[in-house]
Amino acid sequence: MSRRRFVALIVAWFVAAATARAFDLGLPTANDALLRPGADAEFFQPVIEGTTESGMFGCVRSHGYRFHKGIDIKCLQRDRHGEPIDPVRAAADGEVAFVNAKPGLSNYGRYIVIQHVWDGVQVCTLYAHLREVAAGISAGQPVKKGQVIATLGHSANTREGISRERAHLHFEIDLLLSPNFCIWYPKHVPDAPPFGNFNGQNLAGMDPAAVLRAHATNPNLNFAEYVSKQPIAFTALVGARPFPWLKLHPEQVQPAHGPTLAYEIGLTAWGLPVAVWPRVAGEISESQHRSLQRSLPVLVRANDAELSQWTCGELVKRSRSGDGWVLTEHGKEWLEMITFVP
């Protein structure tokens, strides 16, 4: 074997090893009740007069009609005044992408976003309602798994606020929907806060509790495969322009079998894209083609079983006849946001 071939093999081995270790996830606070059977009530912080489930991910608020896109982790430690003092730690190695230190600007209150790459997938973790941000934590700074980045709190800009007794960490595991959000959003919301692409509306993810449990059970879990197995609730057809998601998440794009005329996106009920299929001539109907020419997305397939159990859905709804599904105006706007090209 030549020396060049040997070096190439060694480099390839190190790259493979680094990739295998890339998805190394830990709990963001000392509260580990999530990983103890039957201890959910010790881990999830409920809303006022709410159930344990109200601190979980999904349709858990307002009697199942309001979506909660993260999990709320209970406080364990308080000072003599009753204020929370739990350290918040980076859940994985990464780089700080954004810090909002002004709680009045967001219903997240003070929050931090960290970017990671797990098994080739670009991911964000979000830490919200912080009491304070740790000294030296700023955008662009690399962080290590377990490094203290903040203190758990109850900051928010909502009218009712969050009581000291209900102090918690709101935690999300997300994918960034579009690097063009910072251009698209101000056109729709002129007085938008100055969060750029790290506005919570540009982040969509999956149940952090499920991810944490899955990784604890199988430390060799492949994150790209995990995302690909998220339940597809509906698919929508959009134009063939090269929107950013295709480059952000090439792992989701299936092989093309000819010149691409459109893309069919498979999304979860809450709007996370998990698969993209290039569509060619013969795979698009005349009516679909006419809609795409008017820059209108087209609902292609709907998973009735998945959508029927998703009580807080805002992206699709039952058709007037009741025998099918249609995109809502919000659903059309959601797809416009994801596929927006300046």
C-alpha positions in Angstrom: 0.0 0.0 0.0 1.4 3.4 -1.0 2.0 6.1 1.7 -0.5 8.4 0.1 -3.2 5.7 0.2 -2.3 4.9 3.8 -2.6 8.6 4.8 -5.9 8.9 3.0 -7.3 5.9 4.9 -6.2 7.3 8.2 -7.8 10.7 7.4 -11.0 8.9 6.3 -11.0 6.9 9.6 -10.7 10.1 11.7 -13.4 11.8 9.7 -15.7 8.8 10.2 -14.9 8.7 13.9 -15.5 12.4 14.3 -18.9 12.0 12.6 -19.8 9.1 14.8 -19.1 11.2 17.9 -20.8 14.3 16.4 -24.2 13.6 18.0 -23.2 13.6 21.7 -26.1 15.0 23.6 -26.6 15.8 27.3 -29.3 17.2 29.6 -29.2 21.0 29.7 -29.7 21.2 33.5 -29.0 19.0 36.5 -32.6 17.8 36.5 -32.3 14.2 35.2 -35.8 13.0 36.1 -36.6 12.6 32.4 -34.4 9.6 32.3 -35.9 7.9 35.4 -39.1 5.8 34.7 -42.2 7.3 36.2 -40.6 10.6 37.1 -42.2 12.9 34.5 -43.8 15.1 37.2 -40.4 15.9 38.7 -39.0 17.0 35.3 -41.7 18.9 33.4 -42.9 22.3 34.7 -46.6 22.7 34.0 -48.4 25.9 33.2 -50.5 27.6 35.8 -53.1 25.0 37.1 -51.9 22.7 34.3 -51.0 19.1 34.1 -47.6 17.6 33.8 -48.3 17.2 30.1 -48.6 21.0 29.6 -44.8 21.2 30.1 -44.2 18.7 27.3 -43.8 19.1 23.5 -46.9 19.2 21.2 -50.6 20.0 21.4 -50.5 20.3 25.2 -51.7 23.9 25.9 -55.3 25.3 25.9 -57.0 21.9 26.1 -54.9 20.6 23.2 -55.5 23.5 20.8 -52.2 25.4 21.3 -48.8 24.1 20.3 -45.8 24.1 22.6 -42.6 23.8 20.5 -40.2 22.8 23.3 -40.1 21.3 26.8 -40.2 23.2 30.1 -37.7 21.8 32.7 -38.3 22.3 36.4 -36.1 24.2 38.6 -34.1 22.3 41.3 -32.2 24.9 43.2 -33.1 28.3 44.7 -31.4 31.0 46.7 -32.8 32.2 50.1 -35.1 34.5 48.3 -36.6 31.8 46.3 -35.0 32.8 43.0 -33.7 29.9 40.7 -30.0 29.3 40.6 -29.8 26.2 38.5 -26.9 26.4 36.0 -27.9 25.9 32.3 -25.4 24.0 30.3 -24.8 23.5 26.6 -26.4 20.3 25.6 -23.7 19.5 23.1 -20.5 21.0 21.5 -21.3 23.8 19.2 -21.1 27.6 18.6 -23.2 30.3 20.1 -25.3 31.7 17.2 -27.4 34.3 19.0 -28.0 35.8 22.5 -31.0 37.9 23.4 -30.2 39.6 26.7 -33.2 41.9 26.7 -36.2 39.9 28.1 -38.8 42.6 27.0 -38.2 41.8 23.4 -39.4 38.2 23.3 -41.8 35.9 25.0 -38.7 33.7 25.3 -37.3 36.3 27.6 -33.6 36.1 27.7 -32.5 33.3 25.4 -29.6 31.7 23.7 -29.3 29.7 20.5 -26.4 27.3 19.9 -25.6 25.8 16.5 -24.4 22.2 16.1 -23.7 19.7 13.3 -24.9 16.2 14.3 -24.2 13.5 11.8 -24.0 16.0 9.0 -27.2 17.8 10.0 -27.2 21.5 10.9 -29.1 21.8 14.2 -29.9 24.5 16.8 -30.6 24.1 20.5 -32.5 27.0 22.2 -32.5 27.9 25.9 -35.1 30.3 27.1 -36.6 32.2 30.1 -33.1 32.7 31.5 -32.4 34.6 34.6 -29.0 35.7 33.3 -26.6 34.8 30.6 -23.2 33.6 31.8 -20.3 36.1 31.5 -18.5 35.9 28.2 -21.2 34.0 26.3 -21.7 35.8 23.0 -22.4 35.0 19.3 -19.5 33.3 17.6 -18.1 31.7 20.7 -17.5 27.9 20.7 -18.9 26.0 23.6 -18.4 22.5 24.9 -21.0 20.0 26.0 -21.8 20.7 29.7 -20.3 24.2 29.7 -22.4 26.6 31.8 -24.0 29.2 29.5 -26.7 30.7 31.7 -28.8 30.5 34.9 -32.4 29.1 34.7 -35.1 31.8 35.3 -38.5 33.1 34.6 -37.9 36.0 32.2 -40.5 36.8 29.5 -42.3 39.7 27.9 -45.8 38.3 28.2 -48.5 40.3 30.0 -49.0 37.6 32.7 -45.3 36.8 32.9 -43.9 33.7 34.5 -44.1 33.5 38.3 -40.9 32.9 40.4 -42.5 29.6 41.6 -42.9 28.4 38.0 -39.3 29.2 37.0 -38.0 26.8 34.4 -35.8 26.3 31.3 -37.7 26.2 28.0 -35.5 23.9 25.8 -35.8 23.2 22.0 -34.0 21.1 19.4 -34.6 22.8 16.1 -33.6 23.1 12.4 -33.3 26.6 11.0 -36.0 27.0 8.3 -34.4 29.7 6.2 -31.3 31.9 6.1 -33.5 34.3 4.2 -36.0 34.8 7.0 -34.3 38.0 8.1 -35.3 39.5 4.7 -38.7 37.8 4.4 -40.1 38.5 7.9 -39.7 42.3 8.1 -41.9 42.5 4.9 -44.7 40.8 6.8 -44.0 42.3 10.3 -42.4 45.8 9.9 -41.8 46.2 13.6 -40.2 42.8 14.1 -37.6 42.5 16.9 -34.0 42.6 15.8 -33.4 38.8 16.0 -32.4 38.2 12.4 -32.7 34.5 11.5 -32.9 33.4 15.1 -36.4 34.5 15.7 -38.3 31.5 17.1 -40.6 31.5 14.1 -37.7 30.5 11.9 -37.0 27.5 14.0 -38.9 24.2 13.9 -37.8 21.0 15.5 -38.9 17.9 17.3 -39.7 16.7 20.7 -36.5 17.4 22.8 -37.6 14.9 25.5 -37.9 12.1 22.9 -34.5 13.0 21.4 -32.9 13.0 24.8 -34.4 9.7 25.8 -33.5 8.1 22.4 -29.9 9.2 22.7 -29.6 8.1 26.3 -30.9 4.6 25.3 -28.7 4.5 22.2 -25.6 6.7 22.4 -24.7 5.7 18.8 -28.0 7.0 17.5 -27.7 8.6 14.0 -29.4 12.0 14.1 -29.9 12.2 10.3 -31.8 8.9 10.4 -33.8 10.1 13.5 -35.0 13.2 11.6 -35.9 11.1 8.6 -38.2 8.9 10.7 -40.3 11.9 12.0 -43.9 11.3 10.9 -44.9 13.0 7.7 -48.3 14.5 8.1 -48.6 16.0 4.6 -46.6 16.8 1.5 -46.8 20.0 -0.6 -45.6 20.8 -4.1 -43.5 24.0 -4.6 -41.7 25.5 -7.6 -38.4 24.3 -8.8 -36.4 27.4 -7.8 -33.3 26.4 -5.7 -34.6 27.5 -2.3 -32.1 27.4 0.7 -33.4 24.3 2.4 -32.0 22.2 -0.4 -28.4 23.3 0.4 -29.0 23.5 4.2 -30.2 19.9 4.3 -29.0 17.9 1.3 -29.4 14.8 3.4 -33.2 15.1 2.9 -33.2 15.6 -0.9 -33.9 12.4 -2.8 -32.3 11.6 -6.1 -33.8 13.3 -9.2 -34.7 11.2 -12.2 -34.7 13.9 -14.8 -35.0 17.7 -15.1 -36.7 18.9 -12.0 -40.0 20.8 -12.5 -41.0 21.1 -8.9 -40.2 19.9 -5.4 -42.5 17.9 -3.1 -41.8 18.6 0.5 -42.8 16.1 3.3 -43.6 17.9 6.6 -44.6 17.0 10.1 -47.9 18.2 11.4 -46.1 21.2 13.0 -44.3 22.1 9.8 -40.8 20.6 10.0 -39.6 19.4 6.6 -38.1 15.9 6.8 -37.9 14.8 3.1 -37.8 16.5 -0.3 -38.5 14.8 -3.6 -37.6 16.4 -7.0 -40.5 16.0 -9.4 -40.1 15.6 -13.1 -42.4 15.6 -16.1 -45.2 13.1 -15.8 -45.3 13.4 -12.0 -47.2 16.7 -12.0 -50.8 17.2 -13.1 -51.9 20.1 -15.3 -53.8 21.7 -12.4 -50.8 21.4 -10.1 -48.6 23.0 -12.8 -51.0 25.9 -13.2 -50.9 26.5 -9.5 -47.1 26.4 -9.4 -47.0 28.9 -12.3 -49.0 31.3 -10.0 -46.4 30.6 -7.2 -49.0 28.8 -5.2 -48.0 25.7 -3.2 -50.1 22.6 -3.7 -51.2 20.1 -1.1 -50.4 16.7 -2.6 -50.8 14.1 0.1 -52.3 14.1 3.6 -51.8 11.5 6.3 -55.3 11.4 7.7 -54.4 9.4 10.8 -51.5 11.7 11.7 -53.5 14.9 11.1 -56.6 13.8 12.9 -54.7 13.3 16.1 -52.9 16.6 15.8 -55.5 18.9 17.5 -53.6 22.1 17.3 -52.7 22.1 13.6 -52.6 25.4 11.8 -51.0 24.5 8.5 -53.7 22.3 7.0 -57.4 21.9 7.8 -60.4 19.7 6.8 -61.9 20.7 3.4 -65.4 22.2 3.5 -66.8 18.9 2.3 -65.0 17.2 5.2 -63.6 14.4 3.1 -60.1 15.8 2.6 -57.5 18.4 3.6 -56.4 21.8 2.3 -53.6 24.2 3.1 -54.6 27.0 5.4 -53.5 30.6 4.7 -50.9 30.1 7.4 -49.8 26.9 5.8 -49.3 28.7 2.5 -47.3 31.4 4.2 -45.2 28.8 6.0 -44.2 27.3 2.7 -43.6 30.7 1.3 -41.2 31.4 4.2 -39.3 28.2 3.8 -38.9 28.6 0.0 -38.4 32.3 -0.1 -35.5 33.5 -2.4 -34.8 37.3 -2.5 
